[in-house]
Amino acid sequence: MELNTKLLAVGISLSLSCSLMAAEKSDEAENNRGHIEKYGYIYGFGVGVNNGIYKDYDLPVIPLPIIGYRGEDFSVFGPFVSYHFYKNDGLQLSLNAAPRFGGFDEDDADIFKGMADRKLSLDSGLGLSYQHNDWKFESSAMFDVLGRSKGYEVKTTLGKMMRFGPVFIEPSVGLSYLDAKHVDYYYGVSEQEATASRVSYQGDSALNKTLGLTIMTPIFFSGITALSLENTWYDSSISDSPLTENDSSLSIQLTFSKFF
């Protein structure tokens, strides 16, 4: 898989999520009459970078085109699709589908020479979110429906939106559980792939931790400008792999998006 496709997935999901939250908060503050939903088409652009954890596989600065649609129950943000089938007093349940932008091709780096490609896949599953005042809790369980890794991921995030004049700041913390099949597919080395410099390795389940910070403002060109930073600390079952060289990675995105 190409590098820009991986980073594009991160940029789309973060920037659109932040744009919607900030736009709704801005309308609420300006009108002083409660929560206001915004629906319609969204477009924008940005740049992003992620240093990654695979050996000799750092990602360059990549442009991030943004396009999406948000309806009352159905939303499409690039390749990410969500259908909200239950809403009640801040609680929302949804059916989600999203590509799994992970893995590598054999020619991506020297460390992968002689290995089978780890292919992108499609994840699908359930999502839950609960918002109360400025706090938002999100959780999802996503399964590999194409059978690449045959694994799953369970992820939870807690964030709080704070306003300082026309600037919105949202710190967040998160946990991500990856089962052993997922970890072994993307970070394992089979006996047939082992070499003198790349020992065989079987991945186990992993619990990764993240800290994020997003800074947003609606003051430029009637849209949302957002700077997002997220650092992920990987479980030892991932960082001990002979394919990785770091135990954490930092992603940064700067985006601008607005409703048509």
N, C-alpha and C positions, 0 to 999 in steps of 0.2 A: 504494500500500500504506500502511496506517496505521502510525504511529510505534511504537505499543506492540507490534505484531507483530514488528517488526524486533528490538527490544530483548529481547523474550521469548525469541527463539531463542538469543541469546547467554547469557541468564540460565539457561535450562534446561540447555544443554550444559555450561557451566562448573560450576554448582552440583552437578549430579548426578555429574559426573566427580570433583569434589573430595570429595563425600560418600562415594563408594564407596572411594576411596583412603584417606581418613582412618579410615573405619570398619574397614577391613581392618587397617590399621596399629595401631589401638587394640586390636583383639582379639588381634593377634599379641603385642603388648607385655604385655598383661594376662595372657594364658595361657602365654606363654613356650614355645610348642610349635609354632612354625612358622607358615607363611602360612595364613590362614583365609579362605575365600571366603564372601561373604554374598550370598544370592539372595532375591528376593521383590519385592513392590510397595514403591514409594517415593513419599512425598508431602511437600509442604512449601510454603513461600512465601518471598517476598523482595521487594527493591526494587532497581532498577538505573538507571543513567544513562550516556549516551554522548554526547559533544559533537559527534561526526560531523565530516565535512569538506566536505559540500555547503554552498554559500553560503546564509545565512539559513535554515538547516535544523537547528538544535540540537534535541536530544531532551530532553524533560522527564523528571522522575523518574517511573518507571513501576512499578506492582506486577507481581510475577512469580509467578504460580501454578506449581507444580511437581507433576507426576505422572509416574510411570514404572514399569517392570518390568525386573528384571534376572534372566535365567536363566543356566544354565551355558554355553549357546552362543548364545542369542537374547535380545536386549535391545531394549526400546522405551522411549525417553525423550521424551515428548511426540511431536513429529513426526519424531524421529530414530530410525532403525532400523538395527540391526547384527546380523549373523550371523557368529559366529566359527567358521570351518571348519577351522582348524589351530591346535594349541597344542603347544608342546614346550619345556620348560626355560626359561621366561621369554619365549619368542617366540610371538607370536600374529598370525595373519592373519585378515582379516575382509572380508566384503562389506558395504558401507554404503550407506544412502540417507538424504538429508537435504534439506530445502527450502533454496533459495537466497534468503535474505531480503536482497535488495538492490534498488537502483533507487528509483524515485519515480513519483508521479502528477503530472500537469501542474499541479494545484491545490495541491501541497504547499508551493511557494514561488514567489516572483516570477521567480526565475531559470529556472524550468521552463516558463513560459508560452509556448505555441506549440510545445512539444515533444511527441513521442509518448511515452506512458507506457513506462517501463522496468519490466517485469513480474517478479514472483517466478517462480522456476523450481524444478525438482527435480534435484538432483545425485545421482549414483550412481557407485560406484567401489570401489577396493580400499584397505584400511588395513593397516598393519603397526605393531606395537608390540613393544618389547623392554624388559623390566624386569630389572634386576640390583641386588640389595640396595635401596638407596634411590634409584637412578637409573632414569629411564624415558625411552626414546626412542620417539617416535611419528611416523609418516609416512603420508600419504594422497594418492591421486590421484583427484580427483572430476571427473566430466564432466556437462555440462548435457544431460540426457536429454530435456528438453522442447523443446530447440532455440530457446530465447529468445536467448541470446547465442551459442550453438553453441561455447562455449569450455570451458576446463577450468582447474583449480587443483591445484597440487602443493604440499603443505604439510608441514613437518617441525618438530618441537618436542622440546626436551631439557629435562627438569626433574629436580630433586633434592628429595626429601622429607626434612626435618629435624624432629626432635622435641625439644621443650623442655618436659618435664613433660607436662601434658595438652594442650599446644598444638603443632600441626603447622604448619610453614612450608615452602612450596614455591615457590622462585624458578624461573623458566623463561625460555628464549630460543627464538625461532622464526623461520623464514623461510617466506614464501609466494610462490610463483611463479604469476602469472596470465598467460595467453596473450593475444595482441593482440585476439582476438575478444571475450573477456570484458571487457577494459579499454575497448574501443571502444564496446561496448553500454552499459555503465553510466556512462562518463565522456566519451564522444565526442559531438560535435555535428555532425550532417549539414549539407550545404550548404542543404538545404531548411529546416532549423531555425535557421540562422544569422540574427542580427539585428545592428543597429548596436552593441549592447552585449553581444552574445554571438557571438563569431566561430566559424566552423566549426573543428572539431578532430577529428583521427583518432587514437585511442589506440593505443599500442604495448604490447608485453608489459611486465610490471612485476614487480619483486622487492621485496616489502615485508618489513620487519623488525619483530619484536615483543619486548617484555620484559614478563613477567608476575610477579605475586606473589600468592600465596594464603595466607591465614592461617586455620586451621581448629581447632576444638576440639569434643570430644564431651561436654562437661561440662553442657550445658544440655538438660534435658527429654529425656534419652536419645536425642538426635538429634545432627546435625552442624550447627554454626553456622560459616559460611564468609564471609570477606571477600575478594573477588577484585578485583585491579586489573590492567589490561592496557593498555599503550600501544603503538600501532602507528605506525611511520614509513613513509609511503608513497613509492613510487618517483616520480621526476619525471614519468613518463608519466601519472601520476594527478594529482599536485599541480599540473601545468601546465595541466590542463583548465580552461576558462572556467567550469565548473560548481562548482569547488572553491575554497576560500579558505584551507585549512590544509594542511600537509604531514604532520600527525600527528593522532591522535585518542586519547582516553583513555576507557576504559569501566570502570565500577565497579559491582559487585554485592554486596549483602549478603543472604545466604540462610540459611534453616533447613530441613533435610530429615531424614527418618528412614524406616526401614523399618516397614511395617505390622506 
